[in-house]
Amino acid sequence: KSCHETKPNMVNIHLVPHSHDDVGWLKTVDQYFYGHKNNIQHAGVQYIIDTVVSELIKNPDRRFIQVETSFFSKWWAEQSETGKEIVKKLVNEGRLQFTNGAWSMNDEAAVNYQSVIDQFALGLKFLDDTFGVCGRPTVGWQIDPFGHSREQASLYAQMGYDGEFFSRMDHNDKGRRMNDKALEMIWDASESLSDVKLFTGLLYTFYWDTPGFCFDVNCSDDPIIDGDSYDNNVKSRVDDFIAYAATVAEKFRTNHIMVPMGGDFHYEDAEINYKNMDKLIKYVNERQLSGSRYNIIYSTPACYLNSVHQSVQSYPNKTQDFFPYGSNTNSFWTGYFSSRPTQKRFERDGNHMLQVAKELSVFADLSSDEQKQKLNYLRQIMGVMQHHDAITGTEKQAVSDDYDRLLYDAILGGESVSRDALRKLTNLPNGEFESCLNLNISECNFAKDNADNLVVTLYNPLAHTTKQYVRLPVKNENFQVTDSKGRVVASEVVPLSAQVVALPFRDSDTQYELVFKATVDKIANYYVKKVDSESLVQSTQVKKSLNGTTRDDGETVVQTSTIKIVIDNTSGLLKKVEMNGVSENIEQSFGVYNTYDSGAYLFRQYNQGGFEIQKDGVEFSVHEGKQVKEVHQKFNDYISQVIRLYEGKETVEFEWLVGPIPRDDDFGNEIVTVFSSEIQSNGVFYTDANGRELLKREKGKREDFTSELDVQPTAGNYYPITSRIALQDNNKRLAILNDRAQGGSSMQNGQIELMLHRRLTRDDGLGVSETLNEEKYGQPLIARGKVFLVLNAADESTAAEREWEKEHHLPLWKFFSKNSGSTSSPAKSLPSFEDFPKSVHLLTLEPWNDGEVLMRVENFMDHIEGNVVSLNIRPLFDYLNGAEIRETTLDGNLPLSDMKRFKFHTEGSGPKGSEPEYFTSSHTPLAADASYEVADFAVTLHPMQIRTFIIKIK
């Protein structure tokens, strides 16, 4: 309604004023907002919004798009009531339009879909609460991320967005699309869901201003001088602009083109920008009187897309994604898939805590302002962490430190909320419910100090009952573990690897771990106490140890009742795996890329010889219990690993420890874990998109263009792995699952590699201006993490991989309390999720508006693995004391019945109509209240479908 009129027989130039405001990069989030430390980068977001608003007021024709809701909400909180009313008027009249609208402009390679949904829900909820329907964005604006994911497009469609725009695409791909008028396309963003087709457009040059027409205070292009002056340049400026517009118009299919006007942190003195744009519009349009065919208007991406939709054209189809992004033949942006590995893992810990705290808040009905504030702060910081310079690891070190600080504080808030809830939901009204964030290096002083009388409270964020092994740091003593019914649970004490014990910063004198298997519906308590070694209830076994130095030729076999692995005694490497009725020769080792000019963004091999996989010289020892068998391997001074087999678990766990990585003056080192099998994969492998669907990759090939890979064949075949990578032949399938985002590939048949850690010697010249060389505790960073191997017959379902993926992403959260012998019964009960079909995931359960709860359920199998499933959510509705339930778009802010988004015609899909078309919901949205029949609460889920509901509480 608020879009300026366009002219049918002219080229309509949609001028889009915008500012790209990074939520942290060279400066911290707060430094960017307040305009602090301008010696690093001149940028102050508060002044941008201030001056834009005052300029919009002056002229009703002007437009501006606001993108990052985190910055806007911070600014909004400081405005007077009068100021807020003025901004509401600008929003209602479409003069200030929100675009994208998420908390930050998220990365698309390293993020998990759950966190992307959360940060959109957060941003869009703020806009909805503040401005209502006029504040709701309809277009995605991902102009800076370094490559684009199909899942992101799918999420946009599920949120009801009309389309998305971005500005980075592989240079070979862009070149071809320029020639074919294919810069705009219809992205078929799911192989399982039918209606997730999204209009996707690439900006012609980049997201920065038109070359030569940057009117910002940060730029030095000529202003438009229209007075009675010797320097009057109206003719030359308009000639140049029209010439540029003509070049752009040749590459698009309608008579509309979008020209962005803005750049990083532009519009800090918006009067300069608008004064010159006003003149540009005036003088370009004046030429129409003398026959010019160019019409220029202030516009927004939503208005531009509306014009394109009304024009009813056909567009090419796109089915894969836009990874990897190569900006030239020597620059593939695939290093950031793995940069800052500990921060990438910490982000996953933050999400883990957030889901736990959200669910617990609902079950315990927490309602104090402080509790809501802490939960919302964790939501917000997780939104910041999704930003394309945060989870990517492409920020300066000082900014990385600040992200760590923010996330740590936010996680502590989440722990506090969880503690309040658990005191109501368990029989421990005074429990400490301490969390230990250093359990990955087996450090937990609370557990150590109270090991004689410890309660371990386990929270399961998943809907389905789970059986997982729990490990606690202990001294070499004897323990007994019992469950809540007093039954003894088998447990054993296992030594830590020597390399973990030797970590110089590890503040703990525990050198062992107590291991037991827990079964948890939602919450379960396990009790640990020391026992006399003579006691009858002693349940640990002495370990058999095989000293790596005295081995002879031959092999060492380690096995559980279902899995067998073989270690080669000569090399010390894994050489064979048998599981699921399949046996395969699999050698696992570590490789090192010596790189000269890699950086935080780019992975670059200096020459193709700079890669070596360790083939021998690995020291190992074997430690066997009844429940867990471990192989401790030392590869060299900075790489070690523990391979674990757990009884009853159909996966092999590899826990790696890498660092401090050595480097010399010229060469950095990038460390990969490599699995080499004899599977005939023929260059084909599969990688996940943000933890959801799998995409087929073919070494050296792209979907619809030819990539120049001669200079960087490895980097150009690297893809983001956020949860798994797999390959197969007709007989066998090998999948590796990971615990954080990493880059990975298959450069040889049957081989999978994942990059674990990087330490470099120079910057790659892409803006961060700092070498990726992380230090902690006065030495180069040490990282620790896990990957998991699943070997199966090729014709078996990959459903088990999906289930592992969920368990690894949201495992049991451990809380520790002293056992005070409390016998009080919990103040509140928990619901049962028994009725959920096996493939249904409780994706979200969280407090929403006061007196409302948001719930998302997901069928997490794809169309090959799974089927349409049904469940009835009435029991949960009643448990929550529900009064009404309504269904919304994926983000939770738009009633699904109101969802109506643009549909476009794709080439080759039958005859094109003459009228614009729309998508609406493909099923009847659920709407019911407590008086409805139970049958009315049935929910059907197609493979990969997510449905979102708001339950209003009585």
N, C-alpha and C positions, 0 to 999 in steps of 0.2 A: 504493500500500500504506500510505503514511504519512498519507493524508488522513483527517481526522476524519469520523466518520459523520454523515450528514445525515438529515433526517426527511422522509418522503415526503409528508405532508399539510400541510406548513408552508412558509413562505417561509424558505429557508435563506440567511442573510446570511454571505457569505464575507469575513471581515475580513482584509485583506492588509497586514501591516506591511512598509514599504519605505522606502528613502531614495534620492532622486534626486541622484546625485553627478556633477556635470559634470567632465569631464576637461579642465579649463581653461575659464574664461569671464571673470569679473570678477577672478579671481586665477589665477596659473599652476597647472599640474598639481601641482607640489611644494608651493606655498603652500596649496592645498586639502588635500593629504594631511597635511601637518604642522600645519595650523591656524595658519599664519603670516599676518600682516597681517589680523587679524580686524577691524581698523577699516574695511576695505573690505567684507567680508562675513564674518559669523561662521560658520566652517566648518572642520572638521578631521576628515577621513575616518578617520584612524587611530583616533581616539577613538570614532567611530561603531561601527566593527567591534569594538573592544575591549569596549565596554559592551553591545553587542547579544549577543555571545557569552556574557558573564557572566550576562546576563538569561535567555538561552535555557536555560542550565544549571539555573537555579532551578526551572523548571516545564516538564515535558515536553510540555504542551499548546501552548506558545507556538511561533510560526513567524516566520521572517523570510526575505525574498528578497534575495539579493545579485546586482547587475546588472553593474557595470563591472569586468571582470576585471583591467584595468590596475591599478586601486587595490588590489584584493584580493591580487594577486600580490605587490605591493610590501609590503603588510601581512604576508602569509604568510612572506616571506623573513626577517622580524624575529622570528618566534615561536620559542619553545623547542620541543624535541621533545615535551614533555608537553602544551604548549598545542596543538600540531598534532594530537596523538592525540585530544584533547577535541573539536576542530573536526571531525575525521574521523568521530567518533561522531555528532555533530550532523547531519552530511551524510548518513551512512548511515541515520539514523533519519528523514530527511526533515524535520528541524526547521529546518535552514538549507538553503534551496533556491536553487540558481543559476538565474537566469532571464535570458533573452537570451544572456548568456555571452560576448559578443564583447569585444574589448579595450576598445572604447568603444561608446556608443550612437550609431551613425553617423547623419549626415545622410542624407537620401534624394534630395535634388535635385541636388546638385553632385558626387556621388561617381560613380566608374566601378565597374562590377560586379566587375572584377578585384580592386580594393582592398577591396571589401566582403567578398568571399570570403576574401581573405587575412586580414583582421582577425578574422573569425569563426573561421577555421581556427586562428589563433594563440590566441585566448581559449579555444576549446573544447579545444585540445590541452593547454593548461596544466591545465584542469579534469580532463581525462581522465588525464593523467600523475599528477595529485595525488590524485584521489579515485576514479578508475575510473568505472564506469557510473552510480553514484549522483550523481556531480557533473555529469552531462550535462543541460543544459536541454532542455525540450521545447516551450517557449513563447517567442515573440518579445515583447519589451516595449519598444516604441518610443514611450514616452509623451510625449517632449518635442519631437521633430523637427517642423518647421513645414510640414507637408504630407507626403504619403506616395506612394511610387512602386510601380507594379505589379511592377517587377522585384525589388524587395525582398521582396515576398510570394512571388514565384516562387523566389527563392533560399532562403527559409525552407522552402518545400515540398521543394526539392531536398536540403535538409539533414535532412529527416525531421521537422521541427517539426510539432506538432499545430495550431498557430494562432498568431495575434499579437494584441496589444492596443495601442491608442494613445489619445491624448486630445485631439488637435487636429483639427478638421474644420470646413470652411466653415460659417458660422453658418446659412446658408440650407439647406444639406444636412442639418445636424444637426436643425434644426427639423422638416423633413419626416420624417426618420427617427424622431424622437420620436413623432410622430403615428401612424406606420405600424408601430411596434414593429420597426423595421429598424436599430437601433443595432448589431445583430450580423448578419453576412452571410457568404456564401461567395464568396470572391474568386477568380474564374477568371483566374489571373495570367499566362496566356500564350495567344497565338493559335496558337502552333506546337506546344507540348507539351501532351499530353492530361491528365496526372495532377497538374498543379500547381494544385489547387484548395485554398484555405486558409481555414479559419475565421478571421474577422477581427472583432474587437469594439472598439467605442468605449466608453471609460469614461463613466459617466453625467454627472458634473460635470466633473472634471478629475483630474489625478493627485494633487492635494493632498488633505489630509484632508477628511472629511465636514464641511461647514460647521457651525461651533459645537463640533466635537469634535476639535480639534487639541490633543493632550495633550503636545506637544513643549515642550522648554525654550525654543524660539524663539517659542512662541505664548502667547496670553493668554486662551484659552477657559477656562471654569470646569472645575476638576477634579471628579471624582465624590466627594462628601463623604457618607460612609455611617455615620459614628459617631453617638454620642448627642450631636448638636450642633444648636444653633439653626440653623446653616447647612446642615443635611442637605438635599441636593438630589436624592436618588436618584429620587424620583417624577418630578420635572420633567425631569431628564436622560434618563431612560428613555422618558418620554412623547415628548420631542422626537426622540429617535433612532428610535423606532418609527414616528413620523409621517414622518420622512425616508425610512425604509426602505419604507414603504407607497407613497410617491410614486415611488421608484425601481422597485419591483416591477411597477408598472402598465406600465412601458415595455419589459419583457422577456418572452420567450416561455416560459421555464421557471420553476419555482419556486425558482430560484437567482439571487442577485444578488451582485455583487462590489463591495465597498466598500474602496477603498485607504486605508490609514492611514499617511501620511507625506508628505514634501515635499522641497524642496531642502535637502540636508545635514541632514535630521532624524535623531534618535536619538543625538545626541552624549552625552546623559545618558539612556540607554534605560530606566533604572528608572522614570522618571516616566511614559513612554509605556506600558510594560507594566503597571505597577501600576493605571493607570486603565482600560486595555483589559480587564484581568482582571475588574475590577469591572463594567464595562459588560456583559461576557459573562455574568457571574454574575446580574446583576439583570434583564437582558432575558430570560434563559432561565427565571428564577424565575417570571416571569409566566405561563409555560405552564400552571402549576398552576391558574391562574384563567381558563384558556381562551384565552390569547394564541396566535396562529398564527405567531409569529416565533421562529426558532431561529438563534442566532448562534454561529459557530465561528471559531477561528483558521484561516486558510487561505492558499493561494498561488494565483497564476494557473493553475498546472498542475492543482491540485486542483479549482478552480472549473471549468476547462474539462473536466476529467474528468466532473464531475457533469452538466454541460450535455450532453456527448456521450452519457452514459448515459440522458439524458432523451428522446433520439430525437425531435427536432422538425424542422420544415422552416424554411429560412431563405431570404431573398431573395438573388439573384445580383448580383455586382458584376463589371464587366469592364474599366472604364477605371481611372483613378487618382484621387488626392485632391489634385491641383494645379489651380489655385493655391488656397492657403488664405486665406480672407478671414475675419478675426475680427469685422469689421463692414463697413458699406457703404463706409467711407473707408479701410479698412485691409486691403490685399492684401499678403501677405508674399512679394513677388516681387523686392524690392530685393536680398535676400541671394543671389539667383541670380548676381549679378554683383559683389557687394561684395569688396573687396581682390583685384583681378584678378591682381596679381603673386604673392600667396600661393596663389591657386587654381592658377596655372601651376607654382609651385614644388612643390606637392603632386604634380603629374603627373610632374615631374622625379624626385621621390623614388620614385615607383612604377617609373619607367623604370629607375632605378639598381637598385632591389630585384630586378626580374625578371632583369636582366643578371647581378647578383651571385649570385642563386640558381642560375641555369642554369650559370654558370661554375664555381660550387662543386661541382656534380654532375660536370661533365665532367672537372675537374681532381682530383676526389676529395679535396677539402680537408678536413682532419680535426682540425686543432689547436684547442685550447680558445679561443684568441684569435680565430681565424677564425670559429668558431661564434658566439662572443659578439658580434662585430661584425655578423654577418649578423642575429642575433636582435635586436640593438638597432635595426637599421634596420627590421625587421619591426614592432617595438613602436612606434617613433615614427610609422611609417606608419599603425599602428592608432590612435594618438592623433590624427593629422591627419584621420581620417575623422569625428571627433567633431562633433556638430551645433552646436558653437560654434567649430570650428577651420576646416575647409574652407569653411564658410558665410561667414566674415568677420564674425561677429556678436560677437566678443570685444573686450575693451578693447585699446588699442594696446600697452600693456606686455606683455600676454599674447600678442598677435600677434608681437611681437619675440621672445618666448621660444619660441614655436613655430618661428620661423625659425631660431633658434639650435639648437634640438634637431634639426631636420631637416637643417640644414647639417652638424652633427657626425655625424649618422647616415649621410648621403651620403658623407662622407669615409671612414667605416668601410667602406661598400660599395665605394668605390674601392679601398681597401687590399686587400679580399678579392679583387676583380677582378684587381688587379695580381698578387697571388700566383698566381692561376689562370693568367693569361695568360703568366706566365714558364714555366709547364709546358706550355702548349698552343700556343705559337708558337715560332719559331726565335730568339727574343730572351730568353734566360734572365736577362739583366740589364736588360731594358727598363725605362724609367721609367714607362710607361703612365700618364702624367698625363692628368687630365680637365680641361676648361675649362668651368666653369659659367656663364661670361659670354659664351658664343659668340652669345647672342641679341643682344648689342650689338657683336658682332665684336671681342671682346677675348680674347686668349689669349697671354700673354707667353711661355709655353714654346714655342709654335709660332712666334711672331715671332722669338725669340732663336735658334732652331735651324732657321730656314726653309731654310738652305742644305743641311741634311742631316737631314731629318725623316722618321721613319716614322709613318704614320697607320694605326693598327690599328682596324679597324671591326668592331664586334660586332653581329650581327643577332639580336635576341631572338625573331624569328618563325621558324616552321618552314620556310617556303618561301624559296627564293632570292629576293633582292630587288635591284632596280636603283634606286639613289638618287643624287642629286647631293650632293656634299660641298662645303662652303664653308669656307675657312680664311682668317683675317685675315693679310694680307701688306702689305708696302710695294709701291710701283709698280716692280716688278722683273720679270725674266723667269725663268720656272720650267719645269722639266720634271717630269712625273709619270710614274712607271712602276709596273707591277703586280709581283706576286711572281715572275712569269716573266721580268721584265726588259723587257716590252713597253711602249712609250710609250703613255700614255693621253692622249687629247685633253684640253686644259685651257685656261682663259683667265682673264685678270685683269679684274675688273669693279670700278668705283668704288663706294664706299659712298655712301649718300644723305648730303647735306650735313647733315641734321638729326642723323643718328647721329654723324657726325664731330664735330659741335658739342656733343655731350652733355658738360656741364662735369665730370662725375665719371668720364668714360671715360679710364682710365689706359692709353692706348696710342697710339702714333704711327702705327699702321697705318690707311690710308685706303682700302684696296682689299681685295677678296677673291679668292682663287684658287678657281676652280670646276672640278670634274671629276666625271664620272659613274663610280660604283663599282658593281661587281657582287659580291655577297657571299652565300655559302651560310650559314655561321655566323660565321667569322672570316676576314678578309682584310687583308693588309698592302699599303699603297701607299707609295711612296717619293717624296719631294719634294726636288728640289735646284735651286739657282739655275743658270742657264745664261747664257752670253754672248749678248747680243741678236743678234749676227751668226750665232750657231750655227744649223746646219741643223735641229736638232731643236726650234727655237722653235715653240711651238704656240699662242701667244695672238694674238688679232686686235685691231687698233685698233678702238675703238668709234666708231660714228656717233653724234653727239650733236645733238639738236635743241633749240635754246634756246627755252624757253617764252616769253620776252618778245618774240621777233620773229615770232611766228606770224601767219599770215593766216587768213582765214575758211577753212573746209573741215575736213578731218579728217586724222588721222595714223593710218596702219595699221601694226600690229605683228603679226608672225605667225611661227609655226614651220611645219613641214611639215603639222601636223594642226590647229592652232588659230589663229584670227585674231581679234584684238580691234581695235576702232576707238575712238580718242580724239577727242572733239570739240575742235577747236582753239580755239573761242571760249570755252567754259566750262572746258576743261581736264579734263572728266570722261569716264570710260568711257561709251560710248553703245551699243556693240554687241559681241556675242560670237558667233563661229561655231565649233562643234566637234561631233564625233560626227555629222556630216551634218545638224546643226540650226543655224539662225541665229535669233537673237532680239535685239530691242532691249532691252538691259539697261543702266540707268544706275546707277552706284554712287557714293554720296557719304556724308557724315557728317551726322548730325542731333544737335541738342542739346535736351534737355529742361531747361527752367528750373524747378527745383523748390524749394518753400518748406519743406515739412515731411516730405520723405523722410528715411529713416534707414537704418541698417545693415540692418534687417530689411525695412522697407517701401519700396516705390516708390510715390510719390504725386505725381500732377500737381496743381499748385496751381490752375490753371484750364486748360481744354482748349486755350487759345491758346498755352500756353508751350512750343511745340515748333517748331523750325525746321530744315529741311534745306538745306545749302549748295548753291546751284544754279550758281554761277559763281565766277570769280576765282581759279581753281586754276592755279598755275604748274606746268609739267611739263617734263621732259627725257627723252629716250629714249636708252638705251644698248644697243647690239645686239652680241651675240657669236654664234658659231655654235651654242653650246649653250644659252645663256640670253639672253632679251630682257627688258629692264627698262624700266618707265616710273616715273620718280621724280616724285611729286606733292607739292606743298606747298599745303595747304588754308588754313592760317592759322598764327599764331605757335605754336600748340600741337598742331596735327594735321598729320601728314604720312604718306605711304604709299609703298610700292614695290609695283607690280604686276609679277609675273614669269610668263613663259612658258618652260618648259624643253622642249627638243627631246625628243620621245618620251614626254612626261608629259601625260596627258589630264586636266589640271586647271589652273585659273588660280589662282595664289597671290597673296594680298593681305597684305602685311606692314605692319601699322599701328603708328604711334607716336603716343601720346596723352599730353599733359601738358607742363608743369604746367597743370592746368585752372584757369582764372580763376574767381573767385566774388566776389560783393559781400556786404554785411552780411546781406541778407535772402534771397538766392537762391543755391542751389547749382546745379551743372550735371552732367547725366548724358549721356554721349556714346554714340551708337549708330552702327554702320555699317549703311547701308541699300542694299538691292539692289532696284531697281524695274524690273519687266518688264511685258510686255503679255500674259502668261499669264493666262487666265481661270480663276482658281482658286476663285471663288465662296465666298470666306471659309473655305475648307478648307485646312489645312496639316498637316504631319506633324512630330512631334518624337520624339527617341529617349528611351528610359528607361534611364538609366545606361549608355549605350553598347551596349545590346542591342536589344530590339525597338522598332519604331516605333509610336507611338500617333497616331490620327487626331484632330485638333483642329478645332473649328468655331468661328469667331469669334462671341463672345457666347452660346455654348451650352455646357451641361454634360450629362453622361450622363443623370442621372435627377433633376435638380432645376432650378429657375430661379434664377439668380444675379442679385442686384441690382447692375447695372453702371452705373447712371446717373451716380454720383459719380466713379467711377474706371474708365472704359471701357478705357483702355490697360493700366493695371496689372492689371486683372482679366482681361486676355487674354494676360498674360505667362506663359510656361512655362519650365521649366528645360531648357536645351540642353546636354547633356554631350558630344555628338559631332556631331550634325547636325540640320538643320531643312530641310524640303523642301516644295515645292508643285508642282502640275501641272494641266494641263487634258487634253483628249483627244489633244493633239498633242505637247506638250513638257513636260519636267520640269526644274525648277531646284532644285539642292540646294546648301546651304552647310554645309561642315564646319568645325569649330573646334578649337582646341588647348588649351582649358581650359573649365571650366563657365561658362556665361553665361546670362542671361535673354534670351528672344527671342520674337518674335511675327510675325504677318502682319496688320497693321491695315488694309491696302488690298489689293484683288485684285492678284495678281502681285507683291506686295512682301514682302520678308523683312527684318527688322531684328534685330540682336544688340546687346545693351548691352555696351560694352567697358570703361568706366571711370566712376567716380562720385566727385564731391567735393561734400560737403554742408555745410549751415550750422547744422543743429540735430539733436538726438537725437529719435528717434521715440517715446520714452516706453515702450519695451518691456523695459526692465531694464538695458541695457548702460550707460545714462547717460553717453554720450560721443558727440560728433559724429564721423561718419566723414569724416576729413580727414587722410589719410595724408601724412606727409612723409618724405623721404629726402634725405640730403646737404643739409639745410638749405633745401629747397624742396619744394613740393607734388609728390607722387609722379608719376613718368613711367612709363607702362606700354608694353610692346611685345609684339605677338603676331601670329598669322597666322590667316586664314580662307581656305578653298579653295572655289572654285566649280566645280560640275560641271553642265553642260547636256547634256541627252540627249533622245532621242525618248521620249514617254510610254510606248510599248509595249516599250521596251528594259528588260532586267533591271536592277534596282538593285544587283545583285551587285558592280558596280565600286565603288559607294559604300562597301559593306562592306569591300572590300579596302583602299580609301583610309583608311578609319577605323582599321584595324589598323596601317597603315603610319604614320599620324600619331600614334597612341597609343604605339607602340613602334618608333620609327625606329632607324636605326643609332646606336649609341653610339660616340663618337670617343675613342680613347686616343692619346696622343702620346709618342713616344720619340725619342732621338737615334739616328741610324743608325750603329751601331758596326761595321757590316760583318759581323755574326755569320752563320755558316753552319751552326750546330748544328741538328740536326733536333729537332722538338718531343718532349718526354718522353712526351706522351700524345696519342692521336689523337682525332678527333671523330666522332660518329655521322652517318649520312646520314638526312635526312628526306625523301628523294626520293619515297618510297612514300606519303607523306601526300597524300590527295586535296586538290584546290585549296581546298576550303571548310573544311578542317580546320585549326584553330588549336592550336598548342601553348600552352595557357593557362597551365600551371604546370609547372615541373620544378624540384624543390627538395630539399635534404637534409631528411629527416624525423627519425625516431629514429635512434640510432646504427645504422649498417648498413642503413638504409632510405632509399628515395627516393620522393617523392610526385610523381605525374604526372597532370595533367588535360589531356584533349583535348576540343575543342569543335567542333561543326559550326556555324560562325558565320553560315550563311545561314538565313533564315527559310523557312516552308513555301511561300511564293510564289517566292522566289529560288532555293531549293535543293531537293535530294532527299535520300533516305536514302543515306548513303555508308558504305563499309567500308574498314578498313585492318587490317594485321596488325602488332602491336607486338612480335613475337618478335625482330626484329633489334635493337630498342632494348633489350629485356630482356637479350639476349645481350651487347650492348655494355656494359651496366651490370654484367655478370657476375651476373645474377639467379639466385636460388635458388627464390624463390616469388613469386607475385603475387596480391593480393587486391583486390577492388573495394569501395569504401566510399561512403557518402553524400558529398555535395559538399564538406563541410568536412574530410573525410579521417579522421575519428575514430570513426565507427560503421560496422561491417561492413554492407554493403548488404543482405546476407542477413538481418540482424537488424532492418532498418528496417520499422517497423509504425506508421503514424500514423493519427490519427483521420480518418474520412470522415464528412461530414455530408450530409444530404439538402437539395437546393435546390428551391424552389417551382417547380412546373411541369415537373419532370423525372421524371414517372411516379410510380407508387405508392410510398409510404414504407414501408419495412420496420418491424418491431417491435423488432429487435435492433440494437445499435450496430454500425457497420461500420468497416472499416479499409482503408487503402491499404498495399500492399506493393510491392516493386520490380516494374516492368512488364516487365522482362527478367530472364533468369537471370544473376545476378552472375558475373563472370569469377573463377575461382579455378583456379590452375594452378601447377605447379612445373616445373623444368628438364627433367624426364623426359617431359612431355606433348608431344604432336604439335604441329607448327607451326600447324596449322589451329585448335588450341584457343586460340590467341592472337588470333583474329580479333575485331575490335571494330566493331560497327555503331553508327552515329550518325544519329539522326533530325535533321531541321532544328532548330537551337537547342539540341540536347542536349549536355550536358557530362557526361563520365564521368571518375571519379576512381579512381586505382589507387595502391596502395602496393607497391613492389617491394622485396623483401628481398634483400640482396646476399650472395653466398657469402662 
